[in-house]
Amino acid sequence: MTAMTDVRRVQLLCAWGGPATLVVALGGWALAGILPLPPGPTDGLAEIVAFYGSPTTRAGLVVTSVGMCLPAPLLAAISVQMLRMEGRVPILSFLQLLLGAVTVVLLLVPMLLLGVAGLRADRSPELVQLLHDTAWLLFLTPVAPFALQNITIGLAVLGDRSGVQVFPRWSAYANFWAAFLFCPAVLAYFFLRGPFAWNGVFVFWLGTVVYAAWLFGMFLLVRRAVLADPAGVVAPAPAATAPAS
């Protein structure tokens, strides 16, 4: 087995982080009873306390917490492909990796907070409700890192200098659309009921569907790019030409 083959296999394995996230995280939500909708901002205290106090709910949140870490390998593979696009000055590649690290934290921490909510049966119901509101708003509304990440990828695709168009140009516009579709989530700070509440269709379901589609779409794009690259590695930058004497 050559080193080149090893590099390609690692990249392909990392790309599978996208589908793995969907299977593990959504499976955890299903186990926890969060799908099709989590408890909302107007649910009663007793209902919220009973929901998070359930061992099944907490087990599902533990599974989900694992799933929320799995985008990281895909994000690393995306940055490797962006390095191919940018060449000698890969600032967008570094920015995407940095923003990706932030998004993984924003996905993981709220699920851990929800697990804390049901840990103590004698905790004040108002504190459980506070953790409930905080975690879901923290999970669904910080759209800026996600949107900036999409925009960064789109700009790199449109400015591809590799000569082979690593990702197709349409994927740039798909990333721009994803960034736009994340934006309605910020309205959750102003609505407790209806489609713009944090368990409403334009916040919970729109954000979930767009991010799930993005994970699977980027998996397919990274896989296609790796398989189409005979070297399986970032092409070296051209050597500088010596000045004429």
N, C-alpha and C positions, 0 to 999 in steps of 0.2 A: 504494500500500500504506500503510495507516494505522499509526500507532504502536501502536494497540490490537492490530491483527493481528500486528505484529512481536512484541509481548509474548507473545501466545498461542502463536505458532510457536516461540519460544525455550523456553517451558515444555514444549511437546509434545516438542521435540527433546531437552530434558534428561530427560524421562520415559523416553525410549528408552535411557537409560543402563543401566536394569535388564536388559532383554533383551540388550543389547550385552555386558554383563558375562558373562552366561551363555554366549553364543556364543564370545567371545574367550578367557575364562578356562578354560572346560571344553575348548575346542579345544586350548589350550596344554597342558593336563594330558594330553589324549589323545596329543598329539605327544610329550610327554615320557615317556609310558609310566606315568604315575601312575594312570590309570584302568585297571581298576576299583578297584585299591588301590595305595597307595604302598608302598615297602619299609617293613617294620615295625620295631619297636624290638628285636626278637630276631634280625633278619637278621645274617648273618656280615659281618665287616669287608670281606672281599674282594668280596662281593656288593654292598655299599653303595658302595664305592669305584668299582667298575666301572659301577654305575648312574649316579652323578653325573659320572663322567668321560666319559660318552658325549656327543658333540656334539649329538645329537638331543635328549637330555634337557635340555641347557642351552638349546638353541633353544626348546624347548617352555616352559621356565621364563621365558624372556624374553617370549614371547607372553603367558603367564599374568600376568606382572608388569604388562603393559599393561592386561589385562582387569581386574585388581584395582583399578585407578584409576577405572574407568568407573562405579562406583556414585555417585561424587561429584556428577555432574549431577542424578541422580535425587534424591539427598538434599537438594540445594538446592531442587528443585521441591517436595519434600514440605514443606520449611520455609515456602515461599511459601504453600502451601495452609493450613498451620497458622496463619500470620499472619491469614488470613481467619477462621479459627475463633476466635482469641483476641482480636482487636481491639486495644485500646489498650495492654494489658500482655502482650506476647508472650513471656513467659519460657520457656514450653515450646518455642516455635519456636526460640529461641536455643539452648536446651539440646539439642534434637534435632540442630541443625546442628553444635554442638560435639562431641557424641558421634559423629555421623556422620563427622566429620573424624578422630577417634581410630580408628574402625573401619576406615577406608580405610588408615591407616598400619599397623594390625595385620594387614590382608590383604596389603599390599604388601611390607613388610619381610621376613617369613619367606621369600617367594619369591625375594627378592634374596639372602638368606643361602644358600638351597639352590643358587643359581647359583654362589656363591663356593665351595661345597663341592667342586666338580669342576674348579676353575680350574687347580690345580697338580697335575700327576701325581706329583710327588715329595713331596707333603704326607703327613704321618703318617696312617695309616688311622684311628687313634684320634681325631685332630682332625676328620677327615671325619665320623666317627660322632657326635662332639660337636655339630658343626654340624647334622647330620641330626636328632638328638634335639631340639636347641634350637629349630630352625626349625619343626618340626612341632608341638611343644608350644606354641610361641608363636603359631602359626597357629590351633590348634584349641581351646585351653583358656581364653583370656582372654574369658570369656563376659559379664562384667559390663557393658562398654560396649554390647554388642549388646543385651543384655536390657534395660538401662536405656533405650536408644533405643526399643525396642518399647513399653515401659511409658509413656514420654513421649508417644509418638504416640497410644497408647490413651487416656490421660488427656485429651489435647487433643480427641479425637473425642467422648468422653463429655461433655466440658464445652463443646462447640461453641456459640458465641454468635452465629454468623453469621446465624441465622434460616433458612438453606437446607440445613443438614446437609451440609457439604462432602464428607466421607467417610461412608458408611453406618455405623450404630452397630455392626453385626456386625464391622466391620473393627477396632474397638477390642479385642474379645475375641479375634480372630484374632491380633492383635499380642501380647496377654497370653499366649496359648498358645505363640506362637513364643518369647517370653522364657523360658517354663518349659521348653520342649523343648531349648533350648541348654544347660541346666544340667548334664546328665549328662557333658558333655565334661570337667569338672574331675576326674572319676574317672580320667582318663588318667594322672595322677600316681601312681596306686596300683596300676596293672595293666600288665604287659608283654605279656600274652597275653589272648585272648578278646575278647568284645564291648565291653569297656570300655577296652581298650588304644587308643592314639591312632589306630591303623588299623582299629579294630573298628567294628562296625555302629552302636553307640550313641554313638560319638564322630565318626568320620570321615563315615560315611554319613548319620547323623541330622542332624548339623550342616550338611552340604552340602545335603541335600534341603530342610531347613527354610529355610535362607538363600536357596536358589534360588527356592523357592516364594514367599518374602517379596518378593524383588526383582521377580518377575513380577507378583505380586498388587499391590504398590504402584505399579508401572508402570500397570496397568489402572485403579487408583483415581485416580491423578493425572491420567491422560488423560481419564477420565470427568469429573473435577472441572473441568478446564480447558475442555473442550468445553461443559460446562453453564453456565459463567460468561460471561455476555454481555460483561462489561467486560474480562475477561482479566487483571485486576490486583487487588491488594488494595484492598478498599473503604476509603475514607478514614474515620477515626474521626469520630463526630459532634461538631460544634462545641459547645464549652462554653456553657452558658446563662448569660447575664449575671445577677448577683444583683439581686434587686428592690431599688429604692431606698426 
